[in-house]
């Protein structure tokens, strides 16, 4: 409990400094008739406030805290002092939200009213959310219902998006998310209550609560196809029984936090309201296929401390909730990097993998986030998903990578409920295909179910050495060992005419921002590998290598298609004292340290 309270105290102290980047009261103190502005009013204390956890939290929330040896409640859960709230209501135009976690009131007021709010005895700080000129997001006035006839190519993709994570091992072990409660924050869940992909979910009454934080009511099924697609990547099922995600037996909390056609800062307020609601209602996992970037922040602010949602996500983790967030779809535009709240240190950021190459998909946002490793893991960024109207669509974006991993995490936690949230976080990374290698495109790779359900995975048997570092005059060479040089068709030559750096050729252009993805056109089935081919589920054997400084920060990284045994030569002059070259091939990772 002390550590949680210490975190909250530090967080409270840091709020004004970070949020002043959004604007100050003094800078906007104009005439009393000035336009209304959104403000956060941060309060001084919760003196005299108490809480009965057994009446405030649902039983699942109480059980989650007990399992993770957390206090039944702490001061961040206590109500905000009603006298403080009334005093803000008396001066401001409109109070839009009261946050227990941040001991703060969100309101609309004129700058002159904000100055008066600052003088109230219970107020610690008043911070303006500076208005931003926001353009309408892309919209689809008549969304396509998807295809009700599922092609062989679509069915293959549906199988591969879960098989790439080792779904068969979970199925054999009887793990499908039973007993886990997953909250999904999105733009809406149009048609979920009528779609055949969710009929078992509905019959079992496993959508246990819904809330629309945009309109302040409980209906979430009337608008927004994106959430429908996201939910299907955890719990959707094709007519033939093929699952689209890994946790079709979980329970769900569905929250609408986003507006359809405009990006507004108030959406972060809704995200905070949703995370407090999810905590109270017993969420074990939150999937947030949303992100906030250049309309509100600068890349250097992706540090896990600046944005409201990043701080809320970090606090959720300290309350025992695993927050899984899409890395973002800005990898091939000017922003380039991870968005928030994926920048949070305790947030599992999920990047996108190209199903054709098993490499970083072009649009997936890159790390790091203020020096920390991001993304943490990756999953398919092109998927088959349920669409409103009863059909299915191919769609792409890290919005769909994230729920695939959220469902994976639910299966892992179902198997071992004694894991704390950060123990689970660490094991999800440790189970991934590249671990302990990492880079800022793939993180630690794709989590694998076999790590958790087989004796081999639990015993952490090291892979056989597959290459050696060899000093050659002014070069450091990486040579594939003879035993690792066999591929199904031939043995690799020691040298070949060229060594090619892999550069995936992704056909998609300009994937919309995370949370705004659109369906893809149906592919030509003749261009895809047939279901019977073993290549459909077997990733190519690439060599990954990076160059890191003595702090572990990557200066460069690359993926190579291995066509010869002498696969890599690095000029020693490029290595500075303390630099480390790390290489991964066929499950084996080794490092060379420059003295």
C-alpha positions as CSV (number, residue, x, y, z in Angstrom):
1,X,0.0,0.0,0.0
2,X,2.8,2.4,0.8
3,X,4.3,2.0,-2.7
4,X,0.9,2.7,-4.3
5,X,0.4,5.8,-2.2
6,X,3.9,7.0,-2.9
7,X,3.3,6.7,-6.6
8,X,0.1,8.7,-6.3
9,X,1.8,11.4,-4.3
10,X,4.6,11.7,-6.9
11,X,1.9,11.7,-9.7
12,X,0.0,14.5,-8.0
13,X,3.1,16.6,-7.6
14,X,3.9,16.1,-11.3
15,X,0.5,17.0,-12.7
16,X,0.8,20.8,-12.9
17,X,4.2,20.9,-14.4
18,X,3.3,18.4,-17.2
19,X,-0.2,19.7,-17.9
20,X,1.0,23.3,-18.1
21,X,2.2,22.3,-21.6
22,X,-1.5,22.4,-22.5
23,X,-2.0,26.0,-21.4
24,X,-2.2,28.1,-18.2
25,X,-5.0,30.0,-16.6
26,X,-3.1,33.2,-16.4
27,X,-2.4,33.1,-20.2
28,X,-6.1,33.1,-20.9
29,X,-7.5,35.4,-18.2
30,X,-9.4,37.7,-20.5
31,X,-12.7,39.5,-20.2
32,X,-15.6,37.8,-18.4
33,X,-17.4,37.3,-21.7
34,X,-14.6,35.2,-23.2
35,X,-15.3,31.8,-24.6
36,X,-15.7,28.8,-22.4
37,X,-12.5,26.6,-22.0
38,X,-12.0,23.1,-20.6
39,X,-10.1,23.0,-17.3
40,X,-8.9,20.5,-14.8
41,X,-9.3,21.7,-11.2
42,X,-6.9,19.7,-9.0
43,X,-7.9,19.5,-5.4
44,X,-5.8,19.6,-2.3
45,X,-6.9,16.7,-0.2
46,X,-9.6,14.1,0.6
47,X,-9.7,14.8,4.3
48,X,-12.5,12.9,6.1
49,X,-13.4,10.7,3.1
50,X,-13.6,7.0,3.4
51,X,-14.7,4.0,1.4
52,X,-16.4,0.6,2.0
53,X,-14.7,-1.6,-0.7
54,X,-17.3,-4.3,-0.4
55,X,-20.1,-1.9,-1.5
56,X,-18.1,0.1,-4.0
57,X,-16.3,-2.6,-5.9
58,X,-18.0,-5.6,-7.6
59,X,-16.8,-9.0,-6.2
60,X,-14.5,-9.6,-9.2
61,X,-12.6,-6.3,-8.5
62,X,-12.2,-7.3,-4.8
63,X,-10.9,-10.7,-5.8
64,X,-8.4,-9.2,-8.2
65,X,-6.9,-7.1,-5.5
66,X,-6.7,-10.0,-3.1
67,X,-5.0,-12.2,-5.6
68,X,-2.3,-9.6,-6.2
69,X,-1.9,-8.8,-2.5
70,X,-3.1,-5.2,-3.0
71,X,-5.0,-3.2,-0.4
72,X,-8.8,-3.5,-0.7
73,X,-8.9,0.3,-1.3
74,X,-6.6,3.3,-1.0
75,X,-6.9,7.0,-1.0
76,X,-7.1,7.1,-4.9
77,X,-10.3,5.2,-4.6
78,X,-11.9,7.4,-2.0
79,X,-14.6,9.8,-3.2
80,X,-13.7,13.4,-3.9
81,X,-14.9,15.8,-1.2
82,X,-18.4,16.9,-2.1
83,X,-17.9,20.4,-0.6
84,X,-15.0,20.9,-3.0
85,X,-17.1,19.7,-5.9
86,X,-19.9,22.0,-5.0
87,X,-17.6,25.0,-4.7
88,X,-16.4,24.3,-8.3
89,X,-19.9,23.8,-9.5
90,X,-20.9,27.2,-8.1
91,X,-18.3,29.0,-10.0
92,X,-17.9,27.0,-13.3
93,X,-20.3,26.8,-16.1
94,X,-20.4,23.0,-16.3
95,X,-18.8,20.1,-14.5
96,X,-18.2,17.3,-16.9
97,X,-16.4,14.7,-14.8
98,X,-15.1,14.1,-11.2
99,X,-12.1,11.9,-11.0
100,X,-11.4,10.0,-7.8
101,X,-8.0,8.8,-9.0
102,X,-6.6,12.3,-9.7
103,X,-8.7,14.1,-7.0
104,X,-9.8,16.5,-9.7
105,X,-12.8,18.1,-11.4
106,X,-13.1,18.6,-15.1
107,X,-15.2,21.6,-16.0
108,X,-15.9,24.3,-18.6
109,X,-15.4,27.9,-17.5
110,X,-14.4,31.3,-18.8
111,X,-10.8,32.3,-18.0
112,X,-12.1,34.8,-15.5
113,X,-14.1,32.1,-13.7
114,X,-10.9,29.9,-13.7
115,X,-9.0,32.7,-11.9
116,X,-11.8,32.6,-9.3
117,X,-11.6,28.8,-9.1
118,X,-7.8,29.1,-8.4
119,X,-8.6,31.2,-5.3
120,X,-10.9,28.5,-3.7
121,X,-9.3,27.2,-0.5
122,X,-9.6,23.5,-1.6
123,X,-8.0,24.0,-5.0
124,X,-4.4,23.1,-5.6
125,X,-4.1,24.0,-9.3
126,X,-6.3,25.0,-12.3
127,X,-5.0,23.9,-15.6
128,X,-6.5,24.8,-19.0
129,X,-6.7,22.4,-21.8
130,X,-5.7,24.6,-24.7
131,X,-8.2,24.4,-27.6
132,X,-6.7,22.8,-30.7
133,X,-7.8,23.2,-34.3
134,X,-9.1,19.7,-35.0
135,X,-10.0,18.4,-38.4
136,X,-12.8,15.9,-38.8
137,X,-11.6,12.3,-38.9
138,X,-12.3,10.3,-42.0
139,X,-15.8,9.0,-42.0
140,X,-17.8,6.3,-43.8
141,X,-21.4,7.4,-44.0
142,X,-22.6,4.0,-45.3
143,X,-20.2,1.4,-43.9
144,X,-20.1,-1.8,-45.8
145,X,-21.6,-4.8,-43.9
146,X,-18.7,-7.1,-44.9
147,X,-18.9,-10.3,-46.8
148,X,-21.1,-13.1,-45.5
149,X,-19.5,-15.6,-47.8
150,X,-16.1,-16.5,-46.3
151,X,-13.4,-17.4,-48.9
152,X,-10.7,-20.0,-48.4
153,X,-8.2,-17.1,-48.2
154,X,-10.2,-15.4,-45.5
155,X,-10.5,-18.6,-43.5
156,X,-6.8,-19.1,-43.8
157,X,-6.1,-15.7,-42.5
158,X,-8.5,-16.2,-39.6
159,X,-6.6,-19.4,-38.6
160,X,-3.2,-17.8,-39.0
161,X,-3.9,-14.7,-36.9
162,X,-4.3,-17.0,-33.8
163,X,-2.0,-19.8,-34.9
164,X,0.9,-17.3,-35.1
165,X,0.5,-17.0,-31.3
166,X,0.4,-20.7,-30.7
167,X,-3.4,-21.0,-30.4
168,X,-3.4,-24.8,-30.7
169,X,-1.4,-25.1,-27.4
170,X,-4.0,-23.0,-25.5
171,X,-6.9,-25.0,-27.1
172,X,-5.3,-28.3,-26.1
173,X,-4.9,-27.0,-22.6
174,X,-8.6,-25.9,-22.4
175,X,-7.6,-22.2,-22.1
176,X,-10.0,-19.7,-23.7
177,X,-10.2,-16.9,-21.2
178,X,-12.7,-18.4,-18.8
179,X,-13.0,-16.4,-15.6
180,X,-11.2,-13.3,-17.0
181,X,-12.9,-10.0,-17.4
182,X,-11.7,-7.8,-20.3
183,X,-12.7,-4.1,-20.8
184,X,-12.6,-2.7,-24.3
185,X,-12.4,1.1,-24.9
186,X,-13.4,2.1,-28.4
187,X,-15.6,4.2,-30.6
188,X,-18.6,1.9,-30.5
189,X,-19.7,-1.6,-31.0
190,X,-22.3,-1.4,-33.9
191,X,-24.3,-4.5,-34.4
192,X,-22.5,-6.7,-31.8
193,X,-25.9,-7.5,-30.2
194,X,-27.1,-9.0,-33.5
195,X,-24.0,-10.4,-35.1
196,X,-23.7,-14.3,-35.4
197,X,-20.0,-14.1,-34.5
198,X,-21.0,-13.1,-30.9
199,X,-24.1,-15.3,-30.4
200,X,-22.6,-17.6,-27.9
201,X,-21.1,-14.6,-26.0
202,X,-24.6,-13.1,-25.9
203,X,-26.4,-16.3,-25.0
204,X,-24.0,-16.8,-22.0
205,X,-24.6,-13.1,-21.0
206,X,-20.8,-12.6,-20.9
207,X,-21.1,-8.9,-21.9
208,X,-21.6,-8.0,-18.2
209,X,-21.7,-4.2,-18.5
210,X,-21.7,-1.4,-21.1
211,X,-21.3,2.3,-20.8
212,X,-21.2,5.2,-23.4
213,X,-18.9,7.8,-21.9
214,X,-19.6,10.1,-24.9
215,X,-23.3,10.4,-24.4
216,X,-23.5,9.3,-20.8
217,X,-25.9,6.3,-21.1
218,X,-25.4,2.5,-21.3
219,X,-26.0,1.9,-25.1
220,X,-22.9,1.1,-27.1
221,X,-24.3,-0.9,-30.0
222,X,-25.8,1.9,-32.1
223,X,-22.7,3.3,-33.8
224,X,-19.0,2.7,-34.5
225,X,-17.9,-0.4,-36.4
226,X,-14.3,-0.3,-35.1
227,X,-15.1,-1.7,-31.7
228,X,-17.1,-4.5,-33.3
229,X,-14.0,-5.5,-35.3
230,X,-11.8,-5.2,-32.2
231,X,-14.0,-7.3,-30.0
232,X,-14.1,-10.0,-32.7
233,X,-10.3,-10.3,-32.5
234,X,-10.8,-11.5,-28.9
235,X,-14.1,-13.3,-28.9
236,X,-15.5,-13.5,-32.4
237,X,-16.2,-16.9,-34.1
238,X,-16.7,-17.8,-37.7
239,X,-19.8,-19.8,-38.7
240,X,-17.7,-23.0,-38.9
241,X,-16.5,-22.5,-35.3
242,X,-13.1,-21.0,-36.2
243,X,-12.2,-18.5,-33.5
244,X,-11.0,-15.0,-34.6
245,X,-9.3,-14.4,-31.2
246,X,-8.0,-16.4,-28.3
247,X,-10.4,-15.6,-25.4
248,X,-14.0,-16.3,-26.7
249,X,-14.9,-17.5,-23.2
250,X,-14.0,-14.3,-21.3
251,X,-16.4,-11.8,-19.9
252,X,-16.5,-8.3,-21.3
253,X,-17.0,-4.7,-20.3
254,X,-17.6,-2.5,-23.3
255,X,-17.0,1.2,-23.1
256,X,-17.5,3.9,-25.8
257,X,-14.9,6.6,-25.2
258,X,-14.4,8.0,-28.7
259,X,-16.5,10.2,-31.0
260,X,-16.9,9.0,-34.5
261,X,-16.0,12.0,-36.6
262,X,-13.8,14.4,-34.5
263,X,-10.7,14.0,-32.4
264,X,-11.3,16.0,-29.2
265,X,-9.2,16.3,-26.0
266,X,-12.3,15.4,-24.0
267,X,-11.8,11.8,-25.3
268,X,-8.9,11.5,-22.9
269,X,-11.3,12.5,-20.2
270,X,-13.7,9.8,-21.3
271,X,-10.7,7.3,-21.3
272,X,-10.0,8.2,-17.7
273,X,-13.7,7.9,-16.7
274,X,-13.7,4.4,-18.4
275,X,-10.6,3.2,-16.7
276,X,-12.0,4.1,-13.3
277,X,-15.3,2.4,-14.2
278,X,-13.5,-0.7,-15.5
279,X,-11.5,-1.0,-12.2
280,X,-14.7,-0.7,-10.1
281,X,-16.4,-3.4,-12.3
282,X,-13.7,-5.9,-12.0
283,X,-11.6,-5.7,-15.2
284,X,-8.5,-7.9,-15.3
285,X,-7.4,-6.6,-18.7
286,X,-8.1,-3.4,-20.6
287,X,-7.7,-3.4,-24.4
288,X,-7.4,0.1,-25.8
289,X,-7.1,0.2,-29.5
290,X,-6.8,3.9,-29.4
291,X,-3.9,6.5,-29.4
292,X,-3.4,10.2,-29.2
293,X,-0.5,11.8,-31.1
294,X,0.3,14.9,-33.1
295,X,-3.0,16.8,-32.6
296,X,-2.2,17.1,-28.9
297,X,1.5,16.3,-28.3
298,X,5.0,16.3,-29.5
299,X,7.0,13.1,-29.9
300,X,9.3,13.9,-27.0
301,X,6.2,14.0,-24.8
302,X,5.7,10.2,-25.3
303,X,7.3,9.5,-22.0
304,X,4.5,7.9,-20.0
305,X,4.2,10.9,-17.8
306,X,2.8,13.8,-19.8
307,X,-0.6,12.6,-21.1
308,X,-3.6,12.2,-18.9
309,X,-4.3,8.7,-20.3
310,X,-0.7,7.5,-19.9
311,X,-0.8,8.4,-16.2
312,X,-4.2,6.8,-15.8
313,X,-3.0,3.6,-17.4
314,X,0.0,3.5,-15.1
315,X,-2.2,3.8,-12.1
316,X,-4.5,1.0,-13.5
317,X,-1.5,-1.3,-13.6
318,X,-0.8,-0.5,-9.9
319,X,-4.3,-1.6,-9.2
320,X,-3.7,-5.0,-10.8
321,X,-5.1,-4.4,-14.3
322,X,-3.1,-5.3,-17.4
323,X,-3.4,-2.5,-20.0
324,X,-2.9,-3.6,-23.5
325,X,-2.7,-0.8,-26.1
326,X,-2.2,-0.5,-29.8
327,X,1.2,0.9,-30.7
328,X,-0.3,3.2,-33.4
329,X,-0.4,3.4,-37.2
330,X,2.1,6.2,-37.8
331,X,5.2,4.2,-38.8
332,X,5.2,5.5,-42.3
333,X,4.2,9.1,-41.7
334,X,5.9,12.1,-40.1
335,X,4.9,11.3,-36.5
336,X,6.5,7.8,-36.8
337,X,6.6,6.9,-33.1
338,X,4.4,5.2,-30.5
339,X,1.4,7.2,-29.4
340,X,-0.1,7.6,-25.9
341,X,-1.1,5.7,-23.7
342,X,1.1,3.0,-25.3
343,X,4.1,5.1,-24.1
344,X,3.4,4.1,-20.5
345,X,6.1,2.0,-18.9
346,X,3.6,-0.5,-17.5
347,X,1.4,-0.5,-20.6
348,X,1.9,-3.5,-23.0
349,X,2.3,-1.8,-26.4
350,X,1.5,-4.1,-29.3
351,X,2.9,-3.4,-32.8
352,X,1.8,-4.9,-36.1
353,X,3.3,-7.9,-38.0
354,X,2.9,-8.4,-41.7
355,X,1.2,-11.9,-42.2
356,X,3.0,-12.3,-45.6
357,X,6.6,-11.7,-44.2
358,X,6.2,-12.1,-40.4
359,X,8.1,-8.8,-40.2
360,X,7.1,-5.3,-39.0
361,X,4.2,-4.1,-41.1
362,X,5.0,-0.7,-42.7
363,X,2.4,1.4,-40.9
364,X,3.1,0.1,-37.4
365,X,4.5,2.8,-35.1
366,X,8.1,2.5,-34.0
367,X,9.7,2.9,-30.6
368,X,11.3,3.8,-28.4
369,X,9.2,5.9,-26.0
370,X,11.5,8.3,-24.1
371,X,14.3,5.6,-24.1
372,X,12.1,2.7,-23.0
373,X,11.5,-0.3,-25.1
374,X,8.4,0.0,-27.3
375,X,6.6,-1.8,-28.8
376,X,6.8,-4.6,-26.3
377,X,5.5,-7.4,-28.5
378,X,3.8,-7.7,-31.9
379,X,0.9,-9.7,-33.6
380,X,-0.7,-9.8,-37.0
381,X,-1.6,-6.3,-38.2
382,X,-3.9,-7.6,-41.0
383,X,-6.8,-9.7,-39.8
384,X,-10.2,-11.1,-40.6
385,X,-12.8,-9.5,-38.3
386,X,-16.5,-9.4,-37.8
387,X,-18.3,-6.4,-39.4
388,X,-21.6,-4.8,-38.6
389,X,-24.4,-6.3,-40.7
390,X,-23.5,-9.9,-40.0
391,X,-20.5,-10.2,-42.4
392,X,-16.7,-10.3,-42.1
393,X,-14.0,-8.1,-43.5
394,X,-10.2,-8.0,-43.9
395,X,-8.9,-5.0,-42.1
396,X,-5.5,-3.8,-40.9
397,X,-4.0,-1.7,-38.2
398,X,-2.4,-2.2,-34.8
399,X,-5.9,-1.8,-33.4
400,X,-6.3,-5.5,-34.2
401,X,-2.8,-6.6,-33.1
402,X,-3.7,-5.4,-29.6
403,X,-6.8,-7.5,-29.0
404,X,-5.1,-10.6,-30.3
405,X,-2.5,-10.1,-27.5
406,X,-5.2,-9.1,-25.0
407,X,-6.9,-12.5,-25.6
408,X,-3.5,-14.2,-25.4
409,X,-2.9,-12.6,-22.0
410,X,-6.3,-13.7,-20.7
411,X,-5.4,-17.3,-21.5
412,X,-2.1,-17.0,-19.6
413,X,-3.7,-15.4,-16.6
414,X,-6.5,-18.1,-16.6
415,X,-3.8,-20.7,-16.3
416,X,-2.0,-19.0,-13.5
417,X,-4.2,-16.6,-11.5
418,X,-1.5,-16.1,-8.9
419,X,0.6,-13.9,-11.2
420,X,0.8,-10.2,-10.4
421,X,0.1,-7.9,-13.3
422,X,3.7,-7.0,-13.8
423,X,4.8,-10.7,-13.5
424,X,2.3,-11.4,-16.3
425,X,3.7,-8.4,-18.3
426,X,7.2,-9.8,-18.0
427,X,6.3,-13.3,-18.9
428,X,4.4,-12.2,-22.0
429,X,7.6,-10.5,-23.2
430,X,9.7,-13.5,-22.2
431,X,7.5,-15.9,-24.2
432,X,8.0,-13.9,-27.4
433,X,9.8,-15.3,-30.4
434,X,12.8,-13.0,-30.3
435,X,13.4,-12.8,-26.5
436,X,15.9,-11.7,-25.2
437,X,16.6,-9.9,-28.4
438,X,14.5,-6.8,-29.1
439,X,14.3,-3.9,-31.5
440,X,12.1,-0.8,-32.0
441,X,10.0,-2.4,-34.7
442,X,9.2,-5.9,-33.3
443,X,9.8,-5.5,-29.6
444,X,10.5,-9.0,-28.3
445,X,8.5,-10.6,-31.1
446,X,5.3,-12.6,-31.1
447,X,4.2,-14.2,-27.8
448,X,4.0,-18.0,-27.9
449,X,1.5,-20.2,-26.0
450,X,3.9,-23.1,-25.9
451,X,6.0,-21.1,-23.4
452,X,3.2,-21.4,-20.8
453,X,1.7,-24.9,-21.5
454,X,4.7,-27.1,-22.3
455,X,7.4,-28.4,-20.1
456,X,10.0,-27.0,-22.5
457,X,8.6,-23.5,-22.2
458,X,8.6,-23.6,-18.4
459,X,12.1,-25.0,-18.1
460,X,13.5,-22.2,-20.3
461,X,15.7,-24.5,-22.3
462,X,18.2,-22.4,-24.3
463,X,18.3,-22.9,-28.1
464,X,21.3,-24.5,-29.6
465,X,24.0,-22.0,-30.8
466,X,23.3,-21.2,-34.4
467,X,26.1,-18.7,-35.2
468,X,29.5,-17.4,-34.1
469,X,31.1,-14.0,-33.9
470,X,34.4,-14.0,-35.8
471,X,37.0,-11.1,-35.8
472,X,38.3,-10.6,-39.3
473,X,41.0,-7.9,-39.4
474,X,38.9,-4.7,-39.2
475,X,35.6,-6.5,-39.3
476,X,33.3,-8.3,-37.0
477,X,31.7,-11.2,-38.9
478,X,28.6,-13.3,-38.0
479,X,28.9,-16.8,-39.4
480,X,26.1,-19.3,-39.4
481,X,27.2,-22.6,-37.9
482,X,27.1,-25.6,-40.2
483,X,24.5,-27.4,-38.1
484,X,22.1,-24.4,-38.4
485,X,22.7,-23.9,-42.1
486,X,20.3,-26.5,-43.4
487,X,17.0,-25.3,-44.8
488,X,14.3,-27.6,-46.4
489,X,15.6,-27.1,-49.9
490,X,19.3,-26.8,-49.6
491,X,22.3,-26.0,-47.4
492,X,23.4,-22.4,-47.2
493,X,26.7,-21.6,-49.0
494,X,29.5,-19.9,-46.9
495,X,29.4,-16.9,-49.2
496,X,27.0,-15.8,-51.9
497,X,26.9,-12.9,-54.3
498,X,24.9,-10.7,-52.1
499,X,23.3,-10.3,-48.7
500,X,19.9,-8.7,-48.8
501,X,18.4,-6.7,-46.1
502,X,14.7,-7.5,-45.8
503,X,12.4,-4.7,-46.8
504,X,8.8,-5.8,-46.6
505,X,6.7,-4.6,-49.6
506,X,3.3,-3.9,-48.0
507,X,0.5,-3.1,-50.4
508,X,-1.4,-0.9,-48.1
509,X,-1.0,2.9,-48.2
510,X,-1.9,5.5,-45.6
511,X,-3.5,3.3,-43.0
512,X,-5.7,5.7,-40.9
513,X,-4.8,6.5,-37.3
514,X,-5.2,3.8,-34.6
515,X,-8.9,3.6,-33.8
516,X,-9.9,4.8,-37.2
517,X,-9.0,1.9,-39.4
518,X,-11.0,1.0,-42.4
519,X,-11.7,-2.4,-44.0
520,X,-9.5,-3.6,-46.9
521,X,-10.6,-4.7,-50.3
522,X,-11.1,-8.5,-50.6
523,X,-7.8,-10.0,-51.8
524,X,-7.3,-12.2,-54.8
525,X,-7.4,-15.7,-53.4
526,X,-5.0,-16.9,-56.1
527,X,-2.2,-14.7,-54.7
528,X,-2.2,-16.5,-51.3
529,X,-0.7,-19.7,-50.1
530,X,-3.2,-22.5,-49.9
531,X,-4.4,-23.8,-46.5
532,X,-2.6,-27.1,-47.0
533,X,0.8,-25.5,-47.3
534,X,3.1,-25.7,-44.2
535,X,4.4,-22.2,-45.1
536,X,1.1,-20.8,-44.0
537,X,2.0,-21.2,-40.4
538,X,5.8,-21.3,-40.5
539,X,7.6,-17.9,-40.2
540,X,10.7,-17.5,-42.3
541,X,14.0,-17.8,-40.5
542,X,15.4,-14.3,-40.5
543,X,18.5,-13.0,-38.7
544,X,17.9,-10.0,-36.5
545,X,20.7,-7.8,-35.2
546,X,21.1,-4.5,-33.4
547,X,23.8,-2.2,-32.2
548,X,23.2,-0.8,-28.7
549,X,25.1,1.7,-26.6
550,X,26.2,1.0,-23.1
551,X,22.8,2.2,-21.8
552,X,21.0,-0.4,-23.9
553,X,19.6,2.3,-26.3
554,X,19.6,1.1,-29.9
555,X,21.6,3.1,-32.4
556,X,20.6,0.8,-35.3
557,X,18.9,-2.5,-36.0
558,X,18.2,-4.6,-39.1
559,X,16.6,-7.9,-40.2
560,X,18.3,-10.0,-42.8
561,X,17.1,-12.8,-45.1
562,X,19.7,-15.5,-44.6
563,X,21.0,-16.7,-48.0
564,X,24.6,-17.6,-47.0
565,X,26.5,-18.6,-43.9
566,X,28.7,-15.4,-43.9
567,X,25.6,-13.4,-43.2
568,X,26.9,-10.2,-41.7
569,X,30.1,-8.1,-41.5
570,X,30.3,-5.0,-39.3
571,X,33.3,-2.6,-39.5
572,X,34.9,-2.4,-36.1
573,X,35.4,1.3,-36.5
574,X,31.6,1.8,-36.1
575,X,31.7,0.3,-32.6
576,X,32.4,2.6,-29.7
577,X,33.7,1.5,-26.3
578,X,30.8,-0.2,-24.4
579,X,28.8,-0.8,-27.6
580,X,27.1,-4.1,-27.9
581,X,26.2,-6.0,-31.0
582,X,23.3,-8.5,-30.4
583,X,22.2,-11.1,-32.9
584,X,19.3,-13.5,-33.0
585,X,18.9,-16.4,-35.3
586,X,16.8,-19.6,-34.9
587,X,15.9,-18.9,-31.3
588,X,19.5,-18.3,-30.3
589,X,20.6,-14.8,-29.1
590,X,24.2,-13.8,-28.5
591,X,26.0,-10.6,-27.9
592,X,29.5,-9.1,-28.7
593,X,30.7,-6.4,-26.3
594,X,33.2,-3.9,-27.6
595,X,35.8,-3.4,-24.8
